[in-house]
Amino acid sequence: MTYSQWFAAAAIVCLPGCSTLSLEQVDYGWPVESVLTVSQSNVIEDVRYGLRTGVGAVAQEEFQDSTALRGARLRLLRNTEGYYFLTGPRFKHVYVFAAGPSTLVLNKSIPVADAGLKSPAFNQRPPYVELIDGDTFRRLLSSDDIVEVKK
């Protein structure tokens, strides 16, 4: 066997093992939102989905006070693409985060209510997330913006 024939045979055997395994059509969405109370140390934790994170930076961004969310009940939902949507009472925005290595990175801050939300809730409406606040406030959200205002 010549060197080139040996190399070709080795490549045929080895190359299929070098390909990356990928699983397609993954749905990251949570069926229902999580309602999480911010601890005195500015942390929210969802044991069901294995998520724990500080929210002081969100409080600083939304209210210019890193401690403003202590004791608040925040709404968190993961959409089918894997983005995390976060908001709560008095929020003027929905914060959309992408998961990174040991971090959630802000993808977009979507302005939703000039006067602040009163009692928000999220629903899955694939491929969108629905934000509700009372009987007349409905918004369909993508990971980048408001897609539709429903009345």
C-alpha positions as CSV (number, residue, x, y, z in Angstrom):
1,M,0.0,0.0,0.0
2,T,1.4,3.4,-1.0
3,Y,1.6,6.3,1.4
4,S,-1.2,8.1,-0.5
5,Q,-3.5,5.0,-0.4
6,W,-2.8,4.5,3.3
7,F,-3.6,8.2,4.0
8,A,-6.8,8.1,2.0
9,A,-7.9,4.9,3.9
10,A,-7.1,6.5,7.2
11,A,-9.0,9.7,6.3
12,I,-12.1,7.6,5.3
13,V,-12.1,5.8,8.7
14,C,-11.3,8.9,10.8
15,L,-13.3,11.8,9.2
16,P,-16.8,10.5,10.1
17,G,-15.7,10.4,13.7
18,C,-14.6,14.1,13.6
19,S,-18.0,15.4,12.5
20,T,-20.1,17.3,15.0
21,L,-23.2,15.7,16.3
22,S,-26.2,18.1,16.3
23,L,-29.7,17.7,17.3
24,E,-32.2,19.8,15.4
25,Q,-35.7,21.1,16.0
26,V,-35.0,21.9,19.7
27,D,-37.8,23.7,21.5
28,Y,-36.3,25.5,24.5
29,G,-39.7,27.0,25.5
30,W,-41.1,26.7,29.0
31,P,-44.8,25.9,28.9
32,V,-45.6,28.5,31.6
33,E,-44.0,31.5,33.0
34,S,-42.2,31.5,36.3
35,V,-43.1,34.0,39.0
36,L,-40.0,34.6,41.1
37,T,-39.6,36.6,44.2
38,V,-36.4,38.6,44.4
39,S,-34.5,37.8,47.6
40,Q,-32.9,40.3,49.9
41,S,-29.6,39.5,48.2
42,N,-31.1,40.6,44.8
43,V,-31.3,37.0,43.5
44,I,-34.1,35.1,41.7
45,E,-34.1,31.3,41.6
46,D,-36.2,28.9,39.7
47,V,-35.5,25.4,41.1
48,R,-37.8,23.7,38.5
49,Y,-35.7,25.0,35.5
50,G,-32.3,25.2,37.4
51,L,-31.9,28.9,37.0
52,R,-30.4,31.2,39.6
53,T,-29.2,34.8,38.8
54,G,-28.8,38.2,40.3
55,V,-31.1,41.0,39.2
56,G,-29.3,44.0,40.6
57,A,-28.2,45.2,37.2
58,V,-31.8,45.0,35.9
59,A,-33.0,47.0,38.9
60,Q,-30.3,49.6,38.2
61,E,-31.2,49.8,34.5
62,E,-35.0,50.0,35.1
63,F,-35.2,52.0,38.3
64,Q,-31.7,53.5,38.7
65,D,-31.5,51.7,42.1
66,S,-29.8,48.3,42.3
67,T,-31.9,47.3,45.3
68,A,-35.3,48.4,43.9
69,L,-36.4,44.8,43.2
70,R,-35.9,43.3,46.6
71,G,-39.2,41.5,47.5
72,A,-40.7,42.1,44.0
73,R,-42.3,39.3,42.0
74,L,-40.8,39.1,38.6
75,R,-42.1,37.3,35.5
76,L,-39.7,35.1,33.6
77,L,-40.3,32.9,30.5
78,R,-38.0,31.2,28.1
79,N,-39.2,31.2,24.5
80,T,-38.9,28.4,21.9
81,E,-35.6,29.9,20.6
82,G,-34.0,29.9,24.1
83,Y,-34.3,33.6,25.0
84,Y,-35.3,34.6,28.5
85,F,-38.0,37.3,28.8
86,L,-38.0,39.2,32.1
87,T,-40.4,41.9,33.4
88,G,-42.4,42.8,36.5
89,P,-44.7,45.4,38.0
90,R,-43.7,49.0,37.4
91,F,-41.4,47.9,34.6
92,K,-41.5,50.0,31.4
93,H,-39.5,47.4,29.5
94,V,-39.3,43.7,28.8
95,Y,-35.7,42.5,29.0
96,V,-34.7,39.7,26.6
97,F,-31.6,37.8,27.5
98,A,-29.5,35.2,25.6
99,A,-27.8,32.4,27.6
100,G,-24.0,32.4,27.6
101,P,-21.4,30.5,29.6
102,S,-22.5,31.2,33.2
103,T,-24.2,34.5,32.2
104,L,-27.3,36.0,30.7
105,V,-26.5,38.6,28.1
106,L,-29.0,41.4,27.3
107,N,-30.2,40.8,23.7
108,K,-32.8,43.6,23.7
109,S,-34.6,45.9,26.1
110,I,-38.1,46.3,24.6
111,P,-40.1,49.4,25.7
112,V,-43.7,48.3,26.4
113,A,-45.4,50.7,28.8
114,D,-44.6,54.4,29.3
115,A,-46.4,54.4,32.6
116,G,-45.0,51.0,33.8
117,L,-46.8,47.7,33.9
118,K,-49.2,47.0,36.7
119,S,-49.6,43.2,36.8
120,P,-47.8,41.6,33.8
121,A,-48.0,38.0,32.7
122,F,-46.3,36.1,29.9
123,N,-47.8,33.3,27.7
124,Q,-46.2,31.2,25.0
125,R,-47.6,31.9,21.6
126,P,-45.0,30.2,19.4
127,P,-43.0,31.6,17.7
128,Y,-43.8,34.7,19.9
129,V,-44.2,35.5,23.6
130,E,-47.4,37.2,24.6
131,L,-47.2,40.0,27.3
132,I,-50.5,40.7,29.1
133,D,-51.2,43.5,31.6
134,G,-54.9,43.7,32.5
135,D,-57.8,43.1,30.2
136,T,-56.9,45.5,27.3
137,F,-53.1,45.3,27.2
138,R,-51.7,42.6,24.9
139,R,-48.4,42.6,23.0
140,L,-46.8,39.8,20.9
141,L,-43.0,39.9,21.3
142,S,-40.1,38.5,19.4
143,S,-36.6,38.4,20.8
144,D,-36.0,41.8,19.1
145,D,-39.2,43.8,19.3
146,I,-43.0,44.1,19.6
147,V,-44.5,42.2,16.7
148,E,-48.2,43.0,17.2
149,V,-50.3,45.1,19.5
150,K,-53.6,43.3,20.3
151,K,-56.6,45.0,21.9
